[in-house]
Amino acid sequence: MTAYVELRCHSAFSFGEGAITPEALVARAAAIGYTSLGLTDCADLGGVVRFALECRKQNVRPVVGVELVVDGYPAAFLARSAEGYRNAAALVTRARSGRVDAWTRDDAGRAAGAPPRGRPAVRWSDVVERSAGLIALTGPSSGQLATLVRAGERAEAARTLGRWRALFGERLAVEVQLHHAGRDEEALAGALVALAERERVRWVVANDPRYADAAGRRAHDVLVALRHGTTIDEAASRGLLLPNDGWMLESPATMATRWAGREAGLDTSAAFAESCDFALGWVRPPLPDFPVPPGETVDSWLRACVLVGARERWGDAITSAEQRQIDHELAVIGRLGFSGFFLTMWDAVREARRRRILCQGRGSAANSTVAYCLGITAVDPVRHGLLFERFLSEARTDGLTEAPDIDLDVEHDRREELLDYMYARYGRGHAAITCVVQQYSAPTAIQDVGRAYGVPPATIFALSKRTHHVEPAAGAAMLREGLAATHGLDVASARGMAMLEAIAAFEGLPRMRSTHPGGFVLSAAPLGDYCPVEPTTMGRTVVQFDKDDLDTVGIPKYDFLGLGALAAVRRAFDVLEARTGTRPEMYRLPPDDPQTFTMISAGDTMGTFQIESRAQISSLVHTKPERLYDIVVQVALIRPGPIVAKFVRPYTNRRRGRERVVYPPGLEERLAPILARTQGIPIFQEQAMALSMALAGYSATEADELRRTMGHARKQVRLAAALERLRVRMIENGIDEPIAEQLADDMRIFGNYGFPESHAWSFALIAYATCYLKAHHPTEFYLGLLNAQPMGFYSV
């Protein structure tokens, strides 16, 4: 059989031009016989990481490219090399954002100099500038060459093709498509092949798929109608919809049959695919070059700064345990090349404090002694036995590089100051905020499909409200099983069944991008050459990769998150300093203060941080916290997962001595050191990691991989496989099979709610500060609270 590779797939990351996820696209390709596949989303590379990961899983060779509008006409570009990928990314950035370094802001704070949103395009001069390492395909039936051929402008078509050939040479092919869409399409295909052969340019077959099956086509019709701001009926009458279902991913065998006798175009597709390469490491930008004193490297300067901070934290008598941990962490950080990352965050924290902006690092970074010594976090990992590998692991079982992730809570009304500092310090072209890719849920799928099919808005609202907590496929099932009928919507008709098919087909599809609450990506080189950048309405820039994709490929991000409690505490401290001449420090407040804990145990915590909800107050009255660690547990315990898992009552009874802590037979010696501090109940993610190490012989890296699979909607299949491996390893490690099965099942339940202990520690410190202020300085506490609104559970 003649080889064929589909080079021109559109996934849902074309946002309006594709109705299939990158993962489903690759899985479908592997199932019908492809060993290589190309992805060319419209001015978008946001699906590339997921596409490449699924290709690795399915043993399919990825070909990464993009479709761009060049001087008003679509064309496609495929990356042959790292240089080609960087040029494709740069062209996407140019199409979306213009020349980012030249951006200014208008009087309303919006970006000035960016192209209009929703109409990304580049000029021919941009393509000339960034053509190296790229293969060019001349575009679909709406492309410039096809338009000229269809108009009979033979000489102009030849001149246009000559211009492309002069730039790309053997890296150019005339794109030819055939979908059985009528004689006009067949005539166009024949004319394009004739032109290519006459001008001695290769031609290539492409089917340009946008979906996998008939249901996907219905979803695609909805997306097209919405993109044009109309209904499906109107879109059909205006000729906006594709004329048949031929734009699906056809098998190589089908394409070979369709093009029998004209195999040259098939051969070109395979040859181009073979010449293309892609590695996930290409999307990872170089970290900023942090300036260090003469004679120092980033590694040596980081060590010097950490040792200074260690003496500030612990005094001159640093213990051997503290020094060992510092040395271990610095060695890992140095080998992974992240010294500059820590220095950059250290610099941001110094700047915040210079401006008297209260901030505190939290999350997994609180497991790092280096972060603690640099003043980024406030929790001592050595003293509290926190696991560094929960934050940064030197090797991952999937072969990708671990990326550190530091969350820095900042006063919510002064966060913009810190963001502006980062943009100014590193340059707009080298800095952007992380995006979050929002997936379709049942309500949003029902809303979009209903609007496209002309369903009355009141009916759409009622139906979407009833399917609030389910995914699109489950929502479609609920409509089919009677929900639609109760609201007067007929889903038994052909039109109604088509609607249900379309709703279900939105399962897992990305709907839109939003701005991450504070994740910043920085680069020593222009960031848009690695992670395509696009503008937000209010003058920020965001990368096209979702935060989880950044984590996957090891791109570190700097998270600056607004937190109202810090704004309230800082205002209270300002007033105390003005009145007394002495400024309190959040981390030097008297620990385990009796008056504070008397107030907490009485449930008098309205207005404080994290422990002011009615559920928290009820629990506090029963558990009677007496020390800071009790608050750490409290922060993690009163959350939906532990409540659903029915862990709150056993913890409370054991803490008050009404119930004995019991471990599985023969395992007390191994489990007690891990679970004793939480009354024998696993509450923290770090405990899950420690359990896998103690019971299954996992390394710290393997334990962190298990932790990564927990509590993530896109990783449930991986979690099941990981827990099965855990069960087998526990049995191999001497655990009785029934106990191993029960522990693995407990881990499955735990995976839906496990909370990082380091995160809980960071929040507990702020919670304690607000409680201390309320107990000892109520006037200043309320002044800070009222002036930091809006925040918290309760109205003023």
C-alpha positions in Angstrom: 0.0 0.0 0.0 1.2 3.5 -0.7 2.1 5.3 2.5 0.1 8.3 3.5 0.3 10.7 6.4 -2.4 13.2 7.3 -0.4 16.4 7.8 -3.3 18.9 8.2 -5.4 17.9 11.3 -7.3 20.5 13.2 -8.0 19.8 16.9 -10.4 21.7 19.2 -7.4 24.0 19.9 -8.3 25.7 16.6 -11.2 27.1 18.6 -14.1 27.0 16.2 -12.4 25.0 13.4 -11.9 21.6 15.2 -14.2 19.4 17.2 -11.8 16.7 18.6 -9.2 16.8 21.3 -5.6 16.2 20.4 -5.6 13.0 22.5 -8.7 11.6 20.7 -7.3 12.6 17.4 -4.1 10.6 17.9 -5.9 7.6 19.4 -8.2 7.5 16.4 -5.2 7.8 14.0 -3.4 4.9 15.7 -6.5 2.8 15.6 -7.0 3.2 11.8 -3.4 2.6 10.8 -1.4 5.8 11.1 2.2 5.7 12.3 2.7 9.4 11.8 0.3 12.4 12.1 0.4 16.1 11.6 -1.4 18.8 13.6 -1.9 22.3 12.2 -4.3 24.2 14.4 -5.3 27.8 13.4 -2.8 30.3 14.7 -2.5 28.1 17.8 0.1 25.7 19.3 -1.8 25.2 22.6 -2.6 21.6 21.9 0.9 20.5 20.9 2.0 19.2 24.3 -1.0 17.0 24.7 -0.7 15.9 21.0 2.9 14.9 21.4 2.3 13.1 24.7 -0.5 11.0 23.2 1.7 10.3 20.1 4.4 8.9 22.5 1.7 6.8 24.2 0.3 5.5 20.9 3.7 5.1 19.2 2.8 7.6 16.5 5.4 10.0 15.1 4.2 13.7 15.7 4.4 16.3 13.0 3.8 19.7 14.6 2.7 22.7 12.5 0.3 25.5 12.3 -2.2 27.1 9.9 -1.7 30.9 9.5 -3.5 33.6 7.5 -0.8 35.2 5.3 -1.8 38.4 3.7 -5.4 37.4 4.0 -5.1 33.7 2.9 -4.6 30.5 4.9 -1.5 28.4 4.5 0.1 25.7 6.6 3.7 25.4 8.0 5.3 22.3 9.5 8.3 22.3 11.8 11.3 20.2 10.5 13.6 21.1 13.4 13.9 23.0 16.7 14.6 26.2 14.6 11.5 25.5 12.6 9.4 25.1 15.7 10.7 28.4 17.1 9.8 30.1 13.9 6.3 28.6 13.9 5.8 29.8 17.5 7.2 33.2 16.6 4.8 33.5 13.7 1.8 32.5 15.9 2.9 35.1 18.5 3.2 37.7 15.7 -0.3 36.7 14.4 -1.9 36.9 17.8 0.0 39.8 19.4 2.0 41.7 16.8 5.4 42.7 18.0 5.1 42.3 21.7 8.2 44.3 22.7 6.7 47.3 21.0 3.5 47.2 23.0 2.3 50.2 25.0 -0.9 50.8 26.9 -3.7 53.2 26.0 -5.5 55.4 28.6 -7.8 52.5 29.6 -4.8 50.2 30.3 -5.4 48.1 27.2 -2.8 46.8 24.9 -1.9 49.2 22.0 -0.2 47.7 19.0 -1.7 44.2 19.1 -3.8 43.0 16.2 -7.6 42.8 16.6 -8.6 39.9 18.8 -10.1 37.0 16.9 -8.4 37.9 13.6 -4.8 36.7 13.9 -2.8 37.1 10.7 0.8 37.7 9.5 2.3 39.4 6.5 4.4 37.8 3.8 7.4 39.8 5.2 6.9 38.0 8.5 7.0 34.6 6.8 10.2 35.6 4.9 11.8 36.6 8.2 10.9 33.3 10.0 10.9 30.7 7.3 13.9 28.7 8.2 13.3 25.1 9.3 9.7 25.2 8.0 7.8 23.2 5.3 5.1 25.3 3.6 1.8 24.0 2.2 0.0 26.4 0.0 -3.4 26.1 1.8 -6.9 24.7 1.4 -9.5 25.8 -1.2 -9.6 29.2 0.4 -5.9 29.6 0.1 -4.4 32.2 -2.3 -3.1 29.8 -4.8 -6.4 27.9 -5.0 -8.3 31.2 -5.2 -6.3 32.3 -8.2 -6.6 28.9 -9.9 -10.4 28.8 -9.4 -10.6 32.4 -10.9 -8.7 31.2 -14.0 -5.7 33.6 -13.3 -3.2 31.1 -14.4 -0.2 33.5 -14.9 -0.8 35.2 -11.4 -1.0 31.7 -9.8 2.3 30.8 -11.4 3.9 34.0 -10.1 2.6 33.4 -6.6 3.8 29.9 -6.6 7.2 31.1 -7.8 7.5 33.5 -4.9 6.8 30.7 -2.4 9.2 28.4 -4.3 12.0 31.0 -4.2 11.6 31.1 -0.4 11.0 27.5 0.5 12.6 25.5 -2.4 12.2 21.8 -1.8 10.3 22.6 1.5 7.2 23.6 -0.5 4.2 21.7 -1.8 1.0 22.6 -3.4 -1.8 21.4 -1.1 -4.6 19.4 -2.8 -7.8 18.3 -1.1 -10.7 16.1 -2.3 -13.8 15.5 -0.2 -16.3 14.4 -2.8 -17.9 17.8 -2.4 -18.8 18.2 -6.1 -17.3 18.7 -9.5 -16.0 22.2 -8.7 -13.8 20.7 -6.0 -12.6 17.9 -8.4 -11.8 20.4 -11.1 -9.9 22.6 -8.6 -7.9 19.6 -7.4 -7.0 18.7 -11.0 -6.0 22.2 -11.8 -3.7 22.5 -8.7 -2.0 19.2 -9.6 -1.4 20.4 -13.2 0.0 23.7 -11.9 2.4 22.0 -9.6 3.6 19.6 -12.2 3.9 22.5 -14.8 6.0 24.6 -12.4 7.9 21.6 -11.1 6.8 22.0 -7.5 5.8 19.0 -5.4 2.1 18.6 -4.5 0.7 16.9 -1.4 -2.6 15.3 -0.5 -4.4 16.6 2.6 -7.9 15.8 3.9 -7.8 18.7 6.5 -9.8 16.7 9.1 -11.7 18.6 11.9 -13.5 15.7 13.7 -13.6 11.9 14.0 -17.2 10.9 13.2 -20.8 12.1 12.5 -21.3 13.4 16.1 -18.1 15.3 15.8 -19.4 16.9 12.6 -22.5 18.1 14.4 -20.3 19.7 17.1 -18.2 21.3 14.4 -21.3 22.8 12.8 -22.2 24.3 16.2 -18.8 25.8 16.6 -18.8 27.3 13.1 -22.2 28.8 13.7 -21.2 30.3 17.0 -18.0 31.7 15.5 -20.1 33.5 12.9 -22.6 34.7 15.6 -25.5 32.9 14.0 -27.6 29.7 14.2 -26.9 26.5 12.3 -29.9 27.0 10.0 -28.6 30.5 9.1 -25.0 29.2 8.7 -26.2 26.5 6.4 -28.2 28.9 4.2 -25.1 31.2 4.0 -22.9 28.3 2.9 -20.7 28.6 6.1 -20.9 24.9 7.0 -18.9 22.2 5.4 -20.9 20.5 2.7 -20.6 16.9 3.9 -18.8 14.7 6.5 -15.7 14.3 4.3 -13.6 16.4 6.7 -13.0 13.6 9.1 -9.8 11.7 9.7 -9.8 9.0 7.0 -7.6 5.9 7.1 -4.5 5.6 5.0 -6.2 2.8 3.1 -9.2 5.0 2.3 -6.9 7.8 1.1 -4.8 5.4 -1.0 -8.0 4.2 -2.7 -9.3 7.7 -3.3 -6.0 8.8 -4.9 -5.2 5.6 -6.8 -3.2 6.4 -9.9 -2.1 9.7 -8.5 0.2 8.5 -5.7 2.7 11.3 -5.9 0.7 13.5 -3.5 0.5 10.6 -1.0 4.3 10.0 -1.3 4.9 13.7 -0.6 2.9 13.5 2.6 5.0 10.6 3.8 8.3 12.2 2.7 7.5 15.4 4.5 6.5 13.6 7.7 9.7 11.6 7.6 11.7 14.9 7.3 10.0 16.5 10.3 11.1 16.1 13.9 9.7 17.2 17.2 10.8 17.0 20.9 8.8 18.3 23.9 12.0 20.0 25.1 11.7 22.5 22.2 8.8 24.3 23.9 10.9 25.0 27.1 12.3 28.5 27.1 15.7 29.3 28.6 15.4 30.7 32.1 16.3 34.4 32.6 20.0 35.2 33.2 19.9 36.4 36.8 22.7 39.0 37.3 25.3 37.9 39.9 28.4 39.6 41.4 31.7 39.3 39.5 33.4 35.9 40.1 30.1 34.2 41.0 27.9 31.8 39.1 24.2 31.5 39.6 24.9 28.3 41.5 27.5 29.8 43.8 25.5 33.0 44.3 22.4 31.0 45.2 24.5 29.0 47.8 25.8 32.2 49.3 22.4 33.8 49.6 20.9 30.6 51.1 23.7 30.4 53.8 23.1 34.1 54.7 19.4 33.3 55.0 20.1 30.1 57.0 21.9 32.2 59.7 19.0 34.6 59.8 16.6 31.8 60.2 18.5 29.5 62.6 21.4 31.6 64.0 25.1 30.8 63.6 24.7 27.3 65.0 23.3 25.5 62.0 22.7 21.8 62.8 24.1 19.0 60.7 20.6 18.0 59.6 19.9 21.5 58.4 23.2 21.7 56.5 22.7 18.3 55.0 19.3 19.4 53.7 20.6 22.6 52.3 23.4 20.7 50.5 21.0 18.1 49.1 18.6 20.6 47.8 21.2 22.9 46.2 22.8 19.9 44.5 19.4 18.9 42.9 18.6 22.5 42.0 22.0 22.9 40.4 21.9 19.7 38.4 18.4 20.6 37.1 19.6 24.1 36.2 17.1 26.0 38.3 19.4 28.2 40.5 18.3 31.2 38.4 14.7 30.4 39.1 15.1 30.6 42.8 17.2 33.8 42.6 14.4 35.4 40.4 11.8 34.6 43.0 14.1 35.8 45.8 14.4 39.1 43.9 10.6 39.4 43.5 10.1 38.8 47.3 12.8 41.4 48.1 11.1 43.9 45.9 7.7 43.2 47.5 9.2 43.8 50.9 11.0 46.9 49.8 7.6 48.2 48.8 6.1 47.0 52.1 3.8 44.6 50.3 3.1 41.6 52.6 3.7 38.3 50.8 4.3 34.7 51.7 5.3 31.6 49.6 3.1 28.6 50.0 2.2 25.3 48.3 4.8 22.7 47.6 7.5 25.3 47.8 7.1 25.2 51.6 8.8 21.8 51.4 12.0 23.4 50.3 14.7 24.5 52.8 16.3 26.6 50.2 13.0 28.6 49.7 12.8 28.9 53.5 16.3 30.3 53.8 15.7 32.7 51.0 12.8 34.2 52.8 10.3 33.0 50.1 8.4 30.7 52.5 7.8 30.8 56.2 7.6 27.1 57.2 10.8 25.3 58.4 10.8 22.0 56.4 13.6 20.5 58.6 11.8 21.1 61.8 8.5 19.8 60.5 9.8 16.9 58.5 8.4 18.1 55.1 9.5 16.1 52.0 11.6 18.1 49.5 10.7 15.6 46.7 7.0 16.8 47.0 8.4 20.1 45.6 11.2 19.1 43.2 12.2 15.6 42.1 15.4 15.0 40.2 14.1 12.3 37.9 10.6 11.5 36.7 9.5 8.1 35.4 8.1 9.7 32.2 11.6 11.1 31.3 10.5 14.7 31.4 12.2 17.4 33.6 10.6 18.4 36.9 9.7 22.1 37.1 9.6 23.9 40.5 6.4 25.8 41.2 6.4 28.5 43.8 3.1 30.1 44.8 3.6 33.5 46.3 0.6 35.0 48.1 0.5 38.8 47.8 -1.9 41.4 49.2 -4.8 41.1 46.7 -5.0 44.9 46.0 -1.3 45.3 45.4 -0.6 42.2 43.3 -0.6 44.3 40.1 2.4 46.3 41.4 4.4 43.1 41.5 3.2 42.0 38.1 4.2 45.4 36.6 7.6 45.0 38.3 8.2 41.6 36.6 7.1 43.0 33.2 9.4 46.0 33.6 12.4 43.9 34.9 12.4 41.2 32.3 10.7 42.9 29.3 7.3 42.3 27.9 8.7 40.1 25.1 10.2 37.8 27.8 7.3 37.6 30.3 3.7 36.4 30.1 1.1 34.9 32.3 0.0 31.3 32.2 -3.4 30.5 30.7 -6.0 28.1 32.0 -7.8 26.1 29.3 -11.5 25.8 30.3 -13.1 22.6 29.2 -16.7 22.2 28.2 -19.1 21.1 31.0 -22.7 19.9 30.5 -24.1 23.4 31.2 -21.7 25.2 28.7 -22.3 22.5 26.1 -26.0 22.8 26.5 -25.8 26.6 26.3 -23.7 26.6 23.1 -25.6 23.9 21.3 -29.0 25.3 22.4 -28.0 28.7 21.1 -26.8 27.4 17.8 -30.1 25.4 17.4 -32.3 28.3 18.3 -33.6 27.0 21.6 -35.2 29.7 23.7 -32.8 31.3 26.2 -35.1 30.5 29.2 -35.2 26.8 28.2 -31.4 26.7 27.8 -30.9 28.3 31.2 -33.3 25.9 33.0 -31.6 22.8 31.4 -28.0 24.0 32.0 -28.9 24.8 35.7 -30.1 21.2 36.2 -26.9 19.7 34.8 -24.5 21.8 36.8 -22.2 19.2 38.2 -21.8 16.8 35.2 -19.8 16.5 32.0 -21.4 16.9 28.5 -22.0 13.2 27.8 -23.8 12.7 31.1 -25.7 15.9 30.5 -26.9 14.6 27.1 -28.0 11.4 28.8 -30.0 13.3 31.4 -31.8 15.2 28.6 -32.5 12.0 26.8 -33.9 10.3 29.9 -36.6 12.9 30.6 -35.0 16.2 31.7 -35.6 17.8 28.2 -39.2 16.7 28.1 -39.9 18.4 31.5 -38.9 21.7 30.0 -40.8 21.3 26.7 -37.8 20.4 24.5 -38.5 17.5 22.0 -35.3 15.4 21.7 -37.1 12.4 20.0 -37.2 14.2 16.7 -34.3 14.0 14.2 -33.3 17.6 15.1 -33.5 16.8 18.9 -31.3 13.7 18.5 -28.8 15.8 16.5 -28.7 18.2 19.4 -28.0 15.4 21.9 -25.3 14.0 19.6 -23.6 17.4 19.4 -23.8 18.0 23.2 -22.2 14.6 24.0 -19.5 15.3 21.4 -18.3 18.3 23.4 -17.0 15.9 26.1 -13.4 17.0 26.9 -13.2 19.8 24.3 -11.5 23.0 25.3 -14.0 25.9 25.2 -11.8 29.0 25.9 -8.7 30.3 27.5 -8.7 32.3 30.7 -5.9 34.0 32.6 -4.3 32.0 35.4 -4.7 33.8 38.8 -1.0 34.6 38.9 1.3 32.1 37.1 4.2 34.0 35.3 6.5 32.5 32.7 9.9 34.2 32.1 12.5 33.6 29.5 16.0 34.8 28.6 15.1 34.6 24.9 11.9 36.0 23.4 9.2 33.9 25.1 7.0 33.8 22.0 9.6 31.8 20.2 8.9 28.8 22.6 5.5 29.4 24.0 3.2 31.4 21.7 1.9 34.5 23.4 -1.4 36.3 22.9 -2.9 39.4 24.5 -5.6 39.7 27.1 -8.2 42.5 26.9 -6.6 44.5 29.6 -3.1 44.6 28.2 -1.5 41.5 29.8 0.0 38.7 27.7 -0.7 35.0 28.2 1.1 31.9 26.8 -1.1 29.4 24.9 0.0 26.5 27.0 -2.2 25.5 29.9 -0.6 25.4 33.4 -0.7 21.6 33.4 1.1 21.5 30.1 3.8 23.7 31.5 4.2 21.4 34.4 4.4 18.4 32.1 7.3 19.7 30.1 9.2 21.3 33.0 8.6 25.0 32.3 8.8 26.7 35.7 6.2 29.4 36.5 6.2 32.1 39.1 2.8 32.3 40.8 1.8 35.7 42.2 -1.6 35.1 43.8 -3.8 37.8 45.4 -4.8 37.1 49.0 -7.1 39.4 50.9 -6.0 38.2 54.4 -2.5 39.5 53.8 -3.9 42.9 52.9 -5.9 42.9 56.1 -2.9 41.8 58.3 -0.6 44.4 56.7 -3.1 47.2 57.4 -3.5 46.1 61.0 0.3 46.0 61.4 0.5 49.6 59.9 -1.8 50.9 62.5 -0.1 49.0 65.4 3.3 50.5 64.2 1.9 54.0 64.0 0.4 53.7 67.5 3.1 51.8 69.4 6.3 52.6 67.3 7.0 48.9 66.9 5.9 46.9 63.8 4.9 43.3 64.4 6.1 40.5 62.1 3.8 37.7 61.1 6.3 35.0 61.8 7.5 36.4 65.1 4.2 36.5 66.9 4.2 34.5 70.2 3.5 30.8 69.2 0.8 28.8 70.8 -0.6 31.8 72.6 -3.2 30.6 75.2 -5.5 33.6 74.8 -5.6 33.0 71.0 -6.4 29.3 71.3 -9.1 29.9 73.9 -10.8 32.2 71.4 -10.3 29.6 68.5 -11.6 26.8 70.6 -14.7 28.8 71.4 -15.4 29.2 67.7 -15.0 32.9 67.8 -13.2 33.0 64.4 -15.5 35.1 62.2 -13.3 37.4 60.1 -10.2 35.3 60.4 -8.5 33.4 57.6 -9.4 29.9 56.5 -11.2 28.9 59.8 -14.2 31.2 59.7 -16.8 29.2 57.8 -19.7 27.7 59.7 -18.3 24.1 59.1 -14.9 25.2 60.4 -16.4 26.9 63.5 -18.4 23.8 64.3 -15.3 21.6 64.0 -13.2 23.9 66.1 -15.6 23.8 69.0 -15.3 20.0 68.9 -11.6 19.5 68.2 -10.4 22.3 70.6 -7.1 23.2 68.9 -4.3 23.8 71.4 -1.2 24.4 69.1 -0.3 25.6 65.7 -0.2 22.1 64.2 -3.8 21.6 65.1 -4.6 24.5 62.9 -2.6 23.0 60.1 -4.7 19.8 60.2 -7.9 21.9 60.6 -7.2 23.8 57.3 -6.9 20.5 55.4 -9.6 18.6 57.2 -12.7 20.7 56.7 -12.9 20.4 52.9 -15.3 18.5 50.6 -13.1 15.5 50.2 -12.5 14.5 53.8 -16.1 15.3 54.6 -17.3 13.0 51.9 -14.8 10.4 52.9 -16.2 10.6 56.5 -12.8 11.2 58.0 -13.9 14.3 60.1 -15.8 12.4 62.8 -13.1 9.7 63.4 -10.4 12.4 63.6 -12.4 14.4 66.1 -13.2 11.4 68.2 -9.6 10.3 68.3 -8.3 13.7 69.1 -10.7 14.1 72.0 -9.8 10.5 73.3 -13.2 9.0 72.6 -11.8 6.6 70.0 -8.6 4.6 69.8 -6.2 4.9 66.9 -6.0 1.5 65.2 -3.6 0.4 62.4 -3.8 -2.8 60.2 -2.3 -5.8 61.9 1.5 -5.9 61.8 1.8 -2.4 60.2 1.7 -0.2 63.3 5.5 0.1 63.3 5.6 1.3 59.7 2.4 3.5 59.8 2.6 5.2 63.2 5.5 7.5 62.3 3.6 8.7 59.2 0.0 8.9 60.6 0.3 9.4 64.3 0.2 13.2 64.1 -3.1 13.1 62.2 -4.7 10.5 64.5 -4.0 7.6 62.2 -5.9 9.2 59.3 -4.1 10.2 56.0 -4.9 13.8 55.4 -1.9 15.2 53.5 -0.4 14.3 50.1 3.0 14.0 51.7 1.6 11.2 53.9 0.4 9.3 50.8 4.0 9.6 49.4 5.5 8.4 52.7 3.1 5.5 52.8 4.0 4.3 49.3 7.7 4.5 50.3 7.2 2.7 53.6 4.8 0.0 52.4 5.8 -0.5 48.7 9.4 0.4 48.7 8.9 3.3 46.4 11.7 5.8 45.8 10.9 9.5 46.5 10.6 10.1 42.8 8.2 7.2 42.3 6.1 8.4 45.3 5.9 11.9 43.7 4.8 10.3 40.4 1.9 8.6 42.3 1.0 11.9 43.9 0.9 13.6 40.5 -1.7 11.3 39.2 -4.1 12.0 42.1 -7.0 14.4 42.0 -6.8 15.3 38.3 -9.7 14.9 35.9 -7.5 14.0 32.9 -5.5 11.4 34.8 -8.2 9.0 36.2 -7.1 6.2 33.9 -3.5 6.7 34.9 -4.5 6.8 38.6 -6.1 3.3 38.3 -3.0 1.9 36.7 -0.8 3.6 39.3 -2.8 2.2 42.2 -2.6 -1.3 40.7 1.2 -1.0 40.5 1.1 0.2 44.2 -1.0 -2.8 45.2 1.4 -5.3 43.5 4.5 -3.6 45.0 3.0 -3.7 48.5 2.3 -7.5 48.1 5.8 -8.0 46.8 7.0 -6.0 49.9 5.3 -8.4 52.3 1.9 -6.8 52.8 -1.0 -9.3 52.9 -3.1 -9.1 49.8 -6.4 -8.1 51.4 -4.7 -5.3 53.4 -2.8 -4.2 50.2 -6.1 -4.0 48.3 -7.8 -2.0 51.1 -4.8 0.4 51.3 -4.9 0.9 47.5 -8.6 1.6 47.6 -8.1 4.1 50.5 -5.5 5.8 48.3 -8.1 6.0 45.5 -10.5 7.8 47.8 -7.6 9.9 49.2 -6.6 10.9 45.6 -9.8 12.9 45.3 -9.0 15.3 48.2 -5.4 14.9 49.4 -4.1 18.3 50.5 -0.4 19.3 50.6 0.8 19.6 54.2 3.2 22.4 53.2 0.2 24.3 51.8 -1.7 23.8 55.0 1.3 25.0 57.1 1.5 28.2 55.1 -2.2 28.9 55.4 -2.2 28.0 59.1 0.5 30.7 59.8 -1.7 33.4 58.2 -4.8 32.0 60.0 -2.9 32.1 63.3 -1.8 35.7 62.7 -5.4 36.8 62.0 -6.6 35.0 65.1 -3.8 36.5 67.3 -4.7 40.0 66.1 -8.4 39.4 66.8 -7.6 38.1 70.3 -5.1 40.8 71.3 -5.7 43.8 69.0 -9.4 43.7 67.9 -9.5 47.4 66.9 -6.6 47.1 64.5 -7.8 43.7 63.4 -11.2 45.0 62.4 -9.8 48.1 60.8 -7.5 46.0 58.6 -10.4 43.6 57.8 -12.9 46.3 56.8 -10.4 48.2 54.7 -9.3 45.1 52.8 -12.8 44.3 51.6 -14.1 42.5 49.6 -12.9 39.3 51.1 -14.0 36.4 53.4 -17.4 34.7 54.0 -19.4 37.5 55.6 -20.6 41.0 54.7 -19.3 44.1 56.4 
